Amino acid sequence: IEGKPGCRSGALATEARLGWQEWGNAGYAPLAEYEWSMESYRSAFGIDAALRFVPCPVSLRFMAFAIDLDAYFARIGDSGARGPDLATLRRVVEAHARTIPFENLDILRGRGISVELADIERKLVHEGRGGYCFEQNSLMEQVLQGLGFDVQAISARVRIKSPRSFIPARTHMFLRVCVGGEDWLVDVGVGGLTPNAPLRLVLDEPQDTPLETRRIVAEGQWSGFEQRSPDALLYHQVLIGDEWQDVCEFTLEPMYPIDRELGNWFTSAHPASHFKDKLSVARTTENGRVTILNQTLKFRDENGQAQSRILNTRAELLEALDREFDLQFPADTVFQSSGLANLKD
């Protein structure tokens, strides 16, 4: 296993991952080159592999994790080829967005959100649940790395319905994926506007997806995508009607696991987080989207035409979660949110 200088992808191996759990008393690994023997690595991790750690701009605590690809592909109902190519990437992103819903329900149940990879896999794959960006895109990152893609997690600010004069917290992550020497953006965790196709990292070019037209635009001075002026930004936009609307703002700065840990804590636990006072569930369908925002169930087709109805009772809400998202909860489940203040028992 070899970490590459610069860690553009953050991928270290298919069979083993280096993550953020403490390994003995080592804590953070020094940024220096280590040569470990097969014996010492097997003794430390129980894995038959040798490690060569090359200087990289992120400290690592060690953990072995291997995604269960068979279980994941069963979860998304996909039996196609698994090569690291664009056709596979498109197919996986479309199926993931359709079958693993975006949702913040555990926050409203008073439960914490873990970004440990084993916990994410258990919840989203084996328990049939959904999650929000840190869970969704961390899972997708592991899947794509397991398939042999070159992947890097990117930090962002969600800007849906926010003016550019407002600066939201940088509490979103998505993925930069290199395929055949070309970079693509994958985001399966941005709620009711989750793109169900990868977007090519190219400026000012409208890109059709199965549901909407998207584009990437720049602000400030960029030299390619590797150098920029201090105020330069990129925006992922979606065409709604005849208007381009911002989805998120980013600079291609990586989002390392420790940054995800902090962002996840704020998003799931801080009293000012908007996920604390609204219920949000969403997924794509064969020809549109279905969402629940607080008590409003909405269906939107590929032409943008929407139909909605109000869920008046807890039973109606739980039934809609089951029918539209395959999310089952006990009849006495309570979601604590000011957005559900008018929900009747």
Residue frames as qw, qx, qy, qz and C-alpha x, y, z in Angstrom:
[[0.000, 0.892, 0.451, 0.000, 0.00, 0.00, 0.00],
 [0.479, 0.001, 0.024, 0.877, 1.54, 3.31, -0.95],
 [0.027, 0.872, 0.357, -0.334, 0.31, 6.79, -0.05],
 [0.570, 0.507, 0.231, 0.604, 1.15, 9.17, -2.86],
 [0.289, -0.224, -0.168, 0.916, 2.79, 12.56, -2.19],
 [0.214, -0.046, -0.186, -0.958, 0.07, 15.20, -2.12],
 [0.184, 0.288, 0.894, -0.291, -2.67, 12.60, -1.59],
 [0.270, 0.037, -0.323, -0.906, -4.82, 13.92, -4.43],
 [0.578, -0.218, -0.647, -0.447, -7.18, 11.03, -4.08],
 [0.500, -0.441, 0.475, -0.575, -6.81, 10.06, -0.46],
 [0.969, 0.021, -0.098, -0.225, -7.10, 6.44, -1.59],
 [0.236, -0.656, 0.716, -0.033, -4.53, 4.10, -0.09],
 [0.027, -0.148, 0.977, 0.153, -5.81, 0.67, -0.97],
 [0.617, -0.164, -0.474, -0.606, -8.79, -1.40, -1.96],
 [0.698, -0.210, -0.682, 0.067, -8.31, -4.12, 0.64],
 [0.508, -0.482, -0.454, 0.551, -7.32, -1.90, 3.55],
 [0.056, 0.857, 0.155, 0.489, -8.01, 1.70, 4.44],
 [0.439, -0.070, -0.444, 0.778, -6.09, 3.98, 6.76],
 [0.217, -0.759, -0.453, -0.414, -8.56, 5.98, 8.82],
 [0.058, -0.643, 0.222, -0.731, -9.02, 7.95, 12.00],
 [0.815, -0.547, -0.134, -0.138, -9.11, 5.57, 14.92],
 [0.236, -0.796, 0.549, -0.098, -6.25, 5.51, 17.38],
 [0.886, 0.192, -0.414, 0.085, -3.69, 2.77, 16.92],
 [0.728, -0.216, -0.412, 0.504, -2.25, 1.90, 20.30],
 [0.330, -0.780, -0.153, 0.510, -0.41, 4.88, 21.76],
 [0.521, 0.127, 0.368, 0.760, 0.88, 6.04, 18.40],
 [0.132, 0.741, 0.265, -0.603, -1.79, 8.72, 17.95],
 [0.524, 0.815, -0.051, -0.241, -0.95, 10.72, 14.88],
 [0.881, 0.095, 0.203, 0.417, 1.62, 9.26, 12.53],
 [0.256, -0.665, 0.223, 0.666, 4.66, 11.50, 11.96],
 [0.635, 0.750, 0.017, -0.186, 4.92, 12.94, 8.47],
 [0.103, -0.655, 0.719, 0.210, 7.93, 10.89, 7.51],
 [0.728, 0.279, -0.540, -0.319, 8.68, 7.79, 5.50],
 [0.615, -0.365, 0.644, -0.273, 8.32, 4.42, 7.18],
 [0.566, 0.259, -0.734, -0.270, 9.21, 0.98, 5.95],
 [0.690, -0.282, 0.496, -0.446, 7.33, -1.74, 7.79],
 [0.019, 0.208, -0.960, -0.188, 7.99, -5.40, 7.39],
 [0.574, -0.205, -0.608, -0.509, 5.18, -7.78, 6.46],
 [0.500, -0.246, -0.767, 0.318, 5.49, -9.29, 9.93],
 [0.096, -0.194, -0.419, 0.882, 5.08, -6.00, 11.81],
 [0.379, -0.016, -0.224, -0.898, 2.12, -4.92, 9.68],
 [0.601, -0.217, -0.718, -0.275, 0.38, -8.28, 10.07],
 [0.397, -0.233, -0.701, 0.544, 0.99, -8.12, 13.82],
 [0.051, 0.143, 0.234, -0.960, -0.46, -4.60, 14.08],
 [0.493, 0.181, -0.098, -0.845, -3.47, -5.01, 11.79],
 [0.628, 0.099, 0.751, -0.178, -4.00, -8.68, 11.15],
 [0.669, 0.694, 0.082, -0.254, -3.81, -8.02, 7.41],
 [0.777, -0.065, 0.402, 0.480, -1.37, -9.62, 4.99],
 [0.424, 0.838, 0.132, 0.317, 0.03, -6.46, 3.46],
 [0.593, -0.204, -0.117, 0.770, 3.07, -4.27, 3.79],
 [0.024, 0.953, 0.287, -0.097, 2.87, -0.53, 4.29],
 [0.521, 0.062, 0.062, 0.849, 5.01, 2.19, 2.84],
 [0.052, -0.890, -0.400, 0.212, 3.99, 5.60, 4.11],
 [0.477, 0.311, 0.166, 0.805, 5.15, 8.54, 2.00],
 [0.083, -0.279, -0.293, 0.911, 4.97, 12.18, 3.20],
 [0.064, -0.562, -0.698, -0.440, 1.45, 13.48, 2.81],
 [0.047, -0.320, 0.173, -0.931, -0.27, 16.71, 3.97],
 [0.695, -0.438, -0.103, -0.560, -2.53, 14.98, 6.48],
 [0.151, -0.372, 0.845, -0.353, -1.84, 13.14, 9.73],
 [0.720, -0.071, -0.556, -0.409, -3.29, 9.65, 9.94],
 [0.501, -0.308, 0.710, -0.387, -4.44, 7.43, 12.71],
 [0.203, 0.209, -0.892, -0.347, -4.59, 3.84, 11.62],
 [0.665, 0.123, 0.546, -0.495, -7.58, 1.67, 11.02],
 [0.065, -0.060, 0.885, 0.458, -8.27, -1.20, 8.67],
 [0.542, 0.414, 0.431, -0.591, -11.59, -1.05, 6.81],
 [0.062, -0.045, 0.811, 0.580, -12.77, -2.90, 3.74],
 [0.551, 0.172, 0.059, -0.815, -16.15, -2.03, 2.24],
 [0.494, 0.161, 0.853, -0.042, -18.50, -4.97, 1.62],
 [0.189, 0.263, -0.448, -0.833, -19.02, -4.34, -2.09],
 [0.183, -0.225, -0.913, -0.289, -21.34, -7.31, -2.57],
 [0.093, -0.583, -0.696, 0.409, -23.66, -6.05, 0.18],
 [0.051, 0.505, -0.002, -0.862, -23.55, -2.51, -1.21],
 [0.200, 0.125, -0.647, -0.725, -24.42, -3.58, -4.74],
 [0.171, -0.400, -0.900, -0.039, -27.25, -5.73, -3.39],
 [0.056, -0.567, -0.472, 0.673, -28.49, -2.68, -1.47],
 [0.199, 0.511, -0.152, -0.822, -28.66, -0.51, -4.60],
 [0.771, 0.390, 0.447, -0.233, -29.98, -3.36, -6.74],
 [0.412, 0.774, -0.397, -0.272, -27.11, -3.32, -9.21],
 [0.883, -0.125, 0.435, 0.126, -25.58, -6.41, -10.81],
 [0.610, 0.787, -0.089, 0.040, -23.57, -4.73, -13.57],
 [0.763, 0.297, -0.252, 0.516, -19.86, -4.60, -14.24],
 [0.522, -0.822, -0.106, 0.199, -17.60, -3.14, -11.56],
 [0.690, 0.207, 0.051, 0.692, -14.72, -1.62, -13.48],
 [0.241, -0.637, -0.163, 0.714, -13.30, 1.85, -12.65],
 [0.227, 0.213, 0.536, 0.784, -14.82, 3.43, -15.77],
 [0.220, -0.003, 0.029, -0.975, -17.32, 6.16, -16.53],
 [0.574, -0.213, -0.595, -0.521, -20.15, 3.76, -17.35],
 [0.554, -0.304, -0.718, 0.292, -19.84, 2.14, -13.91],
 [0.150, -0.126, -0.351, 0.916, -19.60, 5.53, -12.19],
 [0.369, -0.112, -0.238, -0.891, -22.76, 6.78, -13.88],
 [0.634, -0.254, -0.668, -0.296, -24.67, 3.61, -13.08],
 [0.487, -0.249, -0.668, 0.504, -23.62, 3.50, -9.42],
 [0.001, -0.062, -0.227, 0.972, -24.42, 7.17, -8.78],
 [0.483, -0.167, -0.373, -0.774, -27.88, 6.85, -10.38],
 [0.665, -0.279, -0.687, -0.093, -28.76, 3.70, -8.43],
 [0.382, -0.154, -0.577, 0.706, -27.41, 5.07, -5.13],
 [0.146, -0.020, 0.098, -0.984, -29.42, 8.31, -5.37],
 [0.592, -0.174, -0.454, -0.643, -32.56, 6.30, -6.14],
 [0.761, -0.243, -0.599, -0.054, -32.27, 3.66, -3.40],
 [0.541, -0.275, -0.491, 0.625, -30.41, 5.18, -0.42],
 [0.042, -0.887, -0.356, -0.291, -32.43, 8.19, 0.76],
 [0.197, 0.377, -0.316, 0.848, -31.03, 11.43, 2.08],
 [0.557, -0.670, -0.412, -0.266, -32.39, 11.80, 5.64],
 [0.113, 0.479, -0.508, 0.707, -31.67, 13.39, 9.03],
 [0.692, -0.473, -0.360, -0.409, -34.09, 11.33, 11.10],
 [0.738, -0.228, -0.492, 0.401, -31.65, 10.12, 13.77],
 [0.188, 0.219, -0.236, 0.928, -30.86, 13.73, 14.67],
 [0.463, -0.357, -0.094, -0.806, -34.55, 14.32, 15.38],
 [0.843, -0.315, -0.419, -0.121, -34.69, 11.11, 17.42],
 [0.450, -0.828, 0.296, -0.153, -31.95, 12.40, 19.71],
 [0.930, -0.103, 0.225, 0.270, -29.37, 9.96, 18.39],
 [0.203, -0.725, 0.401, 0.521, -25.87, 10.89, 17.34],
 [0.788, 0.605, -0.076, -0.083, -24.52, 10.60, 13.80],
 [0.675, -0.466, 0.457, 0.345, -21.32, 8.59, 13.54],
 [0.542, 0.754, -0.290, -0.231, -18.90, 9.08, 10.65],
 [0.420, -0.404, 0.806, 0.102, -16.90, 5.96, 11.47],
 [0.383, 0.288, -0.663, -0.576, -16.85, 3.93, 8.27],
 [0.140, -0.106, -0.983, 0.052, -18.09, 0.71, 9.88],
 [0.189, 0.442, 0.608, -0.632, -21.05, 2.57, 11.43],
 [0.382, 0.456, -0.210, -0.776, -21.92, 4.20, 8.11],
 [0.319, 0.153, -0.858, -0.372, -21.82, 0.86, 6.30],
 [0.012, -0.239, -0.922, 0.304, -23.95, -0.80, 8.97],
 [0.258, 0.496, 0.411, -0.720, -26.59, 1.92, 8.91],
 [0.423, 0.537, -0.218, -0.696, -26.87, 2.68, 5.18],
 [0.401, 0.291, -0.800, -0.339, -26.09, -0.75, 3.74],
 [0.241, -0.055, -0.961, 0.127, -27.02, -3.46, 6.24],
 [0.091, 0.401, 0.689, -0.596, -29.85, -1.70, 8.10],
 [0.216, 0.561, 0.683, 0.414, -31.42, -0.17, 5.00],
 [0.122, -0.829, -0.300, 0.456, -31.36, 3.39, 6.29],
 [0.462, 0.760, 0.089, 0.448, -30.30, 6.65, 4.65],
 [0.560, -0.503, -0.150, 0.641, -28.17, 9.52, 5.86],
 [0.195, 0.964, 0.036, -0.179, -26.88, 12.97, 5.06],
 [0.521, 0.791, -0.320, 0.012, -23.79, 14.18, 3.22],
 [0.148, -0.663, 0.721, -0.139, -21.06, 12.94, 5.56],
 [0.690, -0.055, 0.703, -0.163, -22.60, 9.48, 5.63],
 [0.775, 0.569, 0.226, -0.155, -23.69, 9.29, 1.99],
 [0.498, 0.806, -0.318, 0.034, -20.51, 10.58, 0.38],
 [0.290, -0.593, 0.744, -0.108, -18.19, 8.78, 2.81],
 [0.781, 0.095, 0.608, -0.110, -19.91, 5.54, 1.81],
 [0.710, 0.701, 0.063, -0.043, -19.66, 6.43, -1.87],
 [0.082, 0.834, -0.546, 0.011, -15.97, 7.29, -1.41],
 [0.507, -0.358, 0.781, -0.070, -15.28, 3.84, 0.02],
 [0.801, 0.376, 0.454, -0.109, -17.26, 2.12, -2.73],
 [0.562, 0.816, -0.129, -0.029, -15.47, 3.96, -5.52],
 [0.095, -0.725, 0.681, -0.041, -12.07, 3.38, -3.96],
 [0.674, -0.126, 0.718, -0.117, -12.96, -0.28, -3.62],
 [0.773, 0.557, 0.299, -0.049, -13.73, -0.36, -7.34],
 [0.717, 0.003, 0.253, 0.650, -10.35, 1.13, -8.14],
 [0.206, 0.880, 0.219, 0.369, -11.30, 4.76, -8.78],
 [0.426, 0.072, -0.266, 0.862, -9.02, 7.66, -7.79],
 [0.286, -0.783, -0.487, -0.260, -11.17, 9.62, -5.31],
 [0.286, 0.072, -0.389, 0.873, -10.73, 12.72, -3.16],
 [0.175, -0.746, -0.621, 0.162, -13.23, 14.16, -0.68],
 [0.205, 0.380, 0.099, 0.897, -13.89, 17.89, -1.20],
 [0.107, -0.481, -0.589, 0.640, -15.26, 20.42, 1.31],
 [0.016, 0.433, 0.482, 0.761, -18.07, 22.81, 0.39],
 [0.181, 0.219, 0.451, -0.846, -20.72, 25.22, 1.60],
 [0.168, 0.518, 0.818, 0.184, -24.35, 24.45, 0.70],
 [0.003, 0.183, -0.021, -0.983, -25.96, 27.50, -0.89],
 [0.045, -0.462, -0.813, -0.352, -29.45, 26.30, -1.80],
 [0.168, -0.834, -0.450, -0.273, -31.75, 29.35, -1.66],
 [0.506, -0.681, -0.112, 0.517, -29.02, 31.45, 0.00],
 [0.340, 0.937, -0.053, 0.056, -27.78, 34.78, -1.39],
 [0.777, 0.286, -0.256, 0.498, -24.05, 35.01, -2.02],
 [0.058, -0.712, 0.276, -0.643, -23.83, 37.81, 0.53],
 [0.783, -0.486, 0.228, -0.314, -24.52, 35.16, 3.20],
 [0.331, 0.504, -0.793, 0.084, -21.66, 32.86, 4.23],
 [0.907, -0.297, -0.073, -0.291, -22.88, 29.46, 5.45],
 [0.572, -0.570, 0.589, 0.030, -20.68, 27.06, 7.38],
 [0.450, 0.469, -0.712, -0.265, -18.39, 24.78, 5.38],
 [0.530, -0.160, 0.748, -0.366, -20.26, 21.66, 6.47],
 [0.869, 0.386, 0.100, -0.294, -20.75, 19.80, 3.20],
 [0.321, -0.460, 0.750, 0.350, -18.61, 17.22, 1.46],
 [0.854, 0.447, 0.065, -0.256, -18.69, 15.66, -1.98],
 [0.786, -0.211, 0.477, 0.332, -16.21, 13.75, -4.16],
 [0.338, 0.757, -0.408, -0.382, -13.74, 14.46, -6.94],
 [0.855, -0.001, 0.516, 0.052, -13.25, 11.34, -9.05],
 [0.101, 0.625, -0.577, -0.516, -10.63, 10.91, -11.75],
 [0.809, 0.256, 0.525, -0.060, -11.71, 8.71, -14.68],
 [0.729, 0.449, 0.324, 0.403, -9.44, 8.27, -17.67],
 [0.454, 0.041, 0.019, 0.890, -7.45, 11.39, -16.81],
 [0.167, -0.509, -0.258, -0.804, -10.60, 13.53, -16.46],
 [0.021, -0.069, -0.699, 0.712, -12.05, 14.83, -13.19],
 [0.383, -0.476, -0.602, -0.515, -15.71, 14.35, -12.32],
 [0.210, -0.246, 0.498, -0.805, -17.74, 15.55, -9.32],
 [0.485, -0.311, -0.798, -0.176, -20.02, 13.17, -7.43],
 [0.180, -0.173, 0.475, -0.844, -22.45, 14.28, -4.73],
 [0.442, -0.322, -0.789, -0.279, -25.04, 11.80, -3.46],
 [0.396, -0.462, -0.649, 0.457, -25.78, 13.82, -0.32],
 [0.041, -0.032, -0.060, 0.997, -27.26, 17.22, -1.04],
 [0.334, 0.334, 0.585, -0.659, -30.89, 16.54, -0.22],
 [0.572, 0.602, 0.495, -0.256, -33.67, 17.35, -2.66],
 [0.451, 0.835, -0.219, -0.227, -31.17, 18.57, -5.27],
 [0.603, -0.389, 0.657, 0.231, -28.81, 15.59, -5.20],
 [0.486, 0.544, -0.477, -0.490, -27.55, 15.08, -8.78],
 [0.894, -0.042, 0.426, -0.134, -28.16, 11.52, -9.95],
 [0.831, 0.472, 0.013, 0.296, -25.19, 11.63, -12.34],
 [0.603, -0.398, 0.057, 0.689, -21.52, 12.64, -12.05],
 [0.267, 0.954, 0.087, -0.104, -20.65, 16.13, -13.32],
 [0.762, 0.300, -0.012, 0.574, -17.54, 16.79, -15.37],
 [0.387, -0.719, -0.089, 0.571, -15.21, 19.33, -13.76],
 [0.375, 0.267, 0.395, 0.795, -15.31, 21.89, -16.57],
 [0.006, 0.421, 0.302, -0.855, -16.41, 25.53, -16.45],
 [0.338, 0.437, -0.024, -0.833, -19.48, 27.16, -17.96],
 [0.290, 0.100, -0.821, -0.481, -20.67, 24.06, -19.79],
 [0.723, -0.105, 0.195, -0.654, -24.32, 23.04, -19.20],
 [0.117, 0.202, -0.972, -0.040, -24.44, 19.31, -18.45],
 [0.729, -0.178, -0.258, -0.608, -27.63, 17.33, -18.87],
 [0.133, -0.162, 0.927, -0.311, -28.41, 14.73, -16.20],
 [0.108, -0.338, -0.911, -0.210, -31.41, 12.38, -16.13],
 [0.141, -0.723, -0.631, 0.245, -33.34, 14.98, -14.12],
 [0.000, 0.957, 0.099, -0.272, -31.88, 18.50, -14.43],
 [0.624, 0.622, -0.109, 0.461, -29.25, 20.52, -16.26],
 [0.623, -0.703, -0.019, 0.341, -26.21, 21.41, -14.16],
 [0.558, 0.694, -0.156, 0.428, -23.02, 23.45, -14.58],
 [0.656, -0.466, -0.153, 0.574, -19.88, 24.56, -12.76],
 [0.256, 0.880, 0.067, 0.395, -19.07, 28.29, -12.80],
 [0.649, -0.107, -0.281, 0.699, -16.14, 30.25, -11.38],
 [0.123, -0.978, -0.112, -0.127, -15.72, 33.50, -9.51],
 [0.418, -0.795, 0.374, 0.231, -12.32, 35.20, -9.20],
 [0.396, 0.700, -0.563, -0.193, -9.08, 34.20, -10.89],
 [0.902, -0.159, 0.400, -0.020, -8.27, 30.55, -11.59],
 [0.233, 0.622, -0.687, -0.296, -5.27, 29.02, -13.35],
 [0.471, 0.001, -0.870, -0.145, -6.69, 25.68, -14.37],
 [0.696, -0.581, -0.270, -0.324, -8.04, 24.11, -11.21],
 [0.790, -0.132, -0.379, 0.463, -4.77, 23.92, -9.29],
 [0.330, -0.134, -0.223, 0.908, -4.08, 27.61, -8.57],
 [0.071, -0.789, -0.533, -0.296, -6.45, 30.42, -7.70],
 [0.031, 0.522, -0.217, 0.825, -6.58, 33.92, -6.25],
 [0.026, 0.002, -0.786, 0.618, -7.46, 34.07, -2.53],
 [0.456, 0.237, 0.360, -0.779, -11.07, 35.07, -3.23],
 [0.434, 0.200, -0.662, -0.576, -11.67, 32.67, -6.11],
 [0.559, 0.026, 0.696, -0.451, -14.58, 30.24, -5.78],
 [0.191, -0.023, -0.840, -0.507, -16.41, 27.59, -7.77],
 [0.551, 0.087, 0.390, -0.732, -20.17, 27.05, -7.78],
 [0.070, 0.187, 0.952, 0.232, -22.21, 23.98, -8.64],
 [0.383, 0.209, 0.105, -0.893, -25.47, 25.28, -10.13],
 [0.279, 0.321, 0.902, 0.074, -28.74, 23.71, -11.22],
 [0.169, -0.091, -0.370, -0.909, -31.17, 25.07, -13.81],
 [0.125, 0.449, 0.803, -0.372, -34.63, 25.47, -12.25],
 [0.371, 0.830, 0.350, -0.228, -37.06, 26.74, -14.87],
 [0.581, 0.711, 0.013, 0.395, -35.06, 29.39, -16.69],
 [0.214, -0.895, 0.292, -0.263, -32.92, 30.39, -13.68],
 [0.679, 0.240, -0.594, 0.359, -29.51, 29.07, -12.63],
 [0.585, -0.742, 0.074, -0.318, -29.46, 28.52, -8.86],
 [0.137, 0.579, -0.748, 0.293, -26.46, 27.81, -6.62],
 [0.883, -0.258, -0.378, -0.106, -26.33, 24.37, -5.02],
 [0.746, -0.576, -0.013, 0.334, -22.95, 24.62, -3.30],
 [0.210, 0.924, -0.301, 0.111, -19.75, 26.67, -3.23],
 [0.907, -0.298, 0.156, 0.254, -16.28, 25.14, -3.11],
 [0.080, 0.881, -0.426, -0.191, -12.58, 25.66, -3.86],
 [0.858, 0.283, -0.428, 0.019, -11.55, 22.01, -4.40],
 [0.113, -0.578, 0.677, -0.441, -9.93, 22.04, -0.95],
 [0.520, -0.057, -0.852, -0.018, -9.86, 18.47, 0.38],
 [0.624, -0.532, 0.140, -0.555, -12.04, 17.53, 3.33],
 [0.325, 0.299, -0.863, 0.244, -9.94, 15.30, 5.53],
 [0.531, -0.385, -0.754, -0.032, -11.55, 12.91, 8.03],
 [0.296, -0.327, -0.516, 0.734, -10.91, 15.22, 10.99],
 [0.162, 0.052, -0.111, -0.979, -12.72, 18.03, 9.15],
 [0.501, -0.268, -0.664, -0.486, -15.66, 15.70, 8.54],
 [0.447, -0.344, -0.731, 0.384, -15.70, 14.87, 12.24],
 [0.082, -0.272, -0.287, 0.915, -16.00, 18.56, 13.15],
 [0.315, -0.009, -0.370, -0.874, -18.51, 19.35, 10.39],
 [0.498, -0.288, -0.785, -0.228, -20.61, 16.35, 11.33],
 [0.295, -0.357, -0.657, 0.595, -20.66, 17.38, 14.99],
 [0.111, 0.208, 0.077, -0.969, -21.86, 20.89, 14.16],
 [0.410, -0.045, -0.549, -0.727, -24.45, 19.69, 11.65],
 [0.564, -0.281, -0.762, -0.150, -25.89, 16.98, 13.90],
 [0.525, -0.430, -0.601, 0.421, -25.47, 18.42, 17.40],
 [0.173, -0.037, -0.155, 0.972, -25.10, 22.20, 17.44],
 [0.186, 0.588, 0.634, -0.467, -28.32, 23.98, 18.50],
 [0.237, 0.646, -0.110, -0.718, -27.99, 26.38, 15.54],
 [0.137, -0.104, 0.864, 0.474, -27.85, 23.61, 12.94],
 [0.551, 0.124, -0.159, -0.810, -30.82, 23.75, 10.59],
 [0.541, 0.015, -0.818, -0.193, -30.98, 19.95, 10.72],
 [0.088, -0.100, -0.798, 0.588, -32.09, 20.25, 14.35],
 [0.316, 0.369, 0.424, -0.765, -35.36, 21.97, 13.50],
 [0.650, 0.389, -0.199, -0.622, -36.53, 20.38, 10.26],
 [0.753, 0.003, 0.658, 0.018, -37.27, 16.91, 8.98],
 [0.391, 0.673, -0.404, -0.480, -35.72, 16.30, 5.58],
 [0.667, -0.027, 0.736, 0.115, -35.95, 13.11, 3.49],
 [0.507, 0.683, -0.197, -0.487, -35.33, 12.83, -0.25],
 [0.567, -0.137, 0.736, 0.344, -34.47, 10.43, -3.03],
 [0.314, 0.344, -0.479, -0.744, -34.65, 10.34, -6.79],
 [0.753, 0.228, 0.551, -0.279, -37.13, 8.13, -8.67],
 [0.622, 0.222, 0.618, 0.427, -37.20, 6.68, -12.18],
 [0.274, 0.605, 0.421, 0.618, -38.62, 9.95, -13.52],
 [0.153, -0.817, -0.057, -0.552, -38.26, 12.58, -10.81],
 [0.204, 0.254, -0.669, 0.668, -37.89, 13.14, -7.09],
 [0.571, -0.635, -0.468, -0.227, -39.84, 12.48, -3.92],
 [0.251, 0.303, -0.485, 0.781, -39.20, 14.52, -0.77],
 [0.453, -0.745, -0.488, -0.009, -40.60, 15.14, 2.68],
 [0.243, 0.338, -0.286, 0.863, -39.81, 18.50, 4.24],
 [0.275, -0.071, 0.537, -0.795, -41.37, 18.62, 7.68],
 [0.523, 0.284, 0.704, -0.389, -45.04, 17.77, 6.98],
 [0.565, 0.629, -0.112, -0.522, -45.02, 18.30, 3.21],
 [0.673, -0.003, 0.692, 0.260, -44.74, 15.27, 0.94],
 [0.370, 0.741, -0.163, -0.535, -43.81, 16.35, -2.61],
 [0.754, 0.162, 0.558, 0.307, -43.43, 14.55, -5.91],
 [0.176, 0.788, -0.229, -0.544, -41.56, 16.32, -8.71],
 [0.881, 0.350, 0.301, 0.102, -41.29, 14.95, -12.25],
 [0.670, -0.046, 0.279, 0.686, -38.41, 15.33, -14.72],
 [0.216, 0.642, 0.338, 0.654, -40.05, 18.47, -16.12],
 [0.139, 0.141, -0.378, 0.904, -40.10, 20.18, -12.74],
 [0.528, -0.411, -0.285, -0.686, -43.85, 19.83, -12.25],
 [0.100, 0.136, -0.823, 0.543, -44.68, 19.18, -8.59],
 [0.619, -0.484, -0.418, -0.456, -47.55, 17.73, -6.62],
 [0.175, 0.230, -0.711, 0.641, -47.65, 17.90, -2.85],
 [0.600, -0.574, -0.425, -0.361, -49.81, 17.10, 0.12],
 [0.210, -0.610, 0.494, -0.582, -49.66, 17.75, 3.85],
 [0.585, -0.109, -0.789, 0.151, -49.03, 14.90, 6.29],
 [0.391, -0.660, -0.011, -0.641, -51.28, 15.78, 9.21],
 [0.822, -0.508, 0.140, -0.218, -50.63, 12.94, 11.65],
 [0.305, -0.601, 0.736, 0.064, -47.72, 10.93, 12.93],
 [0.737, 0.139, 0.662, -0.013, -49.26, 7.81, 11.38],
 [0.625, 0.770, 0.119, -0.046, -49.40, 9.53, 7.96],
 [0.063, 0.860, -0.503, -0.051, -45.76, 10.58, 8.28],
 [0.491, -0.371, 0.788, 0.018, -44.58, 7.10, 9.27],
 [0.758, 0.386, 0.524, -0.051, -46.62, 5.53, 6.47],
 [0.485, 0.866, -0.104, -0.061, -45.12, 7.92, 3.90],
 [0.162, -0.730, 0.662, 0.050, -41.59, 7.17, 5.15],
 [0.635, -0.078, 0.768, -0.002, -42.27, 3.47, 4.73],
 [0.696, 0.574, 0.426, -0.060, -44.05, 3.64, 1.35],
 [0.449, 0.891, -0.073, 0.021, -41.86, 6.20, -0.42],
 [0.112, 0.798, -0.568, 0.166, -38.45, 5.61, 1.19],
 [0.853, -0.026, -0.519, 0.049, -38.62, 2.08, 2.62],
 [0.139, 0.355, -0.589, 0.712, -37.84, 3.52, 6.07],
 [0.628, -0.484, -0.566, -0.226, -39.67, 1.72, 8.88],
 [0.036, 0.322, -0.555, 0.766, -40.07, 3.03, 12.42],
 [0.131, -0.355, -0.876, 0.299, -42.20, 1.90, 15.38],
 [0.089, -0.726, -0.556, -0.395, -45.65, 3.47, 15.64],
 [0.425, -0.848, -0.244, 0.200, -44.66, 5.40, 18.77],
 [0.617, 0.055, 0.076, 0.781, -41.59, 7.04, 17.14],
 [0.036, -0.950, -0.225, 0.213, -41.32, 10.77, 17.86],
 [0.584, 0.344, 0.090, 0.730, -39.25, 13.15, 15.73],
 [0.287, -0.756, -0.287, 0.514, -38.42, 16.22, 17.82],
 [0.351, 0.151, 0.332, 0.862, -38.53, 19.24, 15.52],
 [0.159, 0.470, 0.273, -0.824, -40.15, 22.67, 15.52],
 [0.267, 0.203, -0.566, -0.753, -41.00, 22.00, 11.88],
 [0.357, -0.232, -0.881, -0.207, -43.39, 19.27, 13.05],
 [0.104, 0.007, 0.530, -0.841, -45.16, 21.42, 15.64],
 [0.602, 0.112, 0.010, -0.791, -48.53, 20.95, 13.94],
 [0.471, 0.105, -0.852, -0.203, -48.23, 17.18, 13.53],
 [0.694, -0.332, 0.186, -0.611, -51.03, 15.43, 15.38],
 [0.235, -0.242, 0.931, -0.139, -50.90, 12.09, 17.18]]
